[in-house]
Amino acid sequence: AVKGVDFIHTDVWVSMGEPVEAWAERIEQLLPYQVNAELMKATGNPRTKFMHCLPAFHNSDTKVGKQIAEQYPHLANGIEVTDDVFESPACIAFE
C-alpha cells in the first residue's frame, strides 16, 4: 500500500482526555499501521518523507507516552510512530 509513495502521514491514536479504557481497543486496531522503519523501507523510495500533525507519541517522554508505555511495554519506543522514524531526517513534522 505504500510502494513508491513520497509521503507517509499519521496522527495520534489516543487523544488527550480520552479514557484509558479506550486505549487497548484503539491500539489493537491501529498497531498494524504504526509508522516504523519497516514501513518506511517498504516504500522502496529512500526519499520518502514522514509527516505528523503533532503532538506525537514517539517515545515515553510525555505523560501520555509514559502511561501507555507502562501499560503496553512493546510500545515504549513509540505508539503511532517509532522514535527512530520521528527523529530521522525523513521526518518533516517541524518544517
Secondary structure, DSSP 8 states (H G I E B T S, - for coil): --TT-SEEEE--SS-TT--THHHHHHHHHHGGG-B-HHHHHHT--TT-EEEE-S---SSS-SHHHHHHHHH-GGGTTBSSBBHHHHTSTTB-TT-
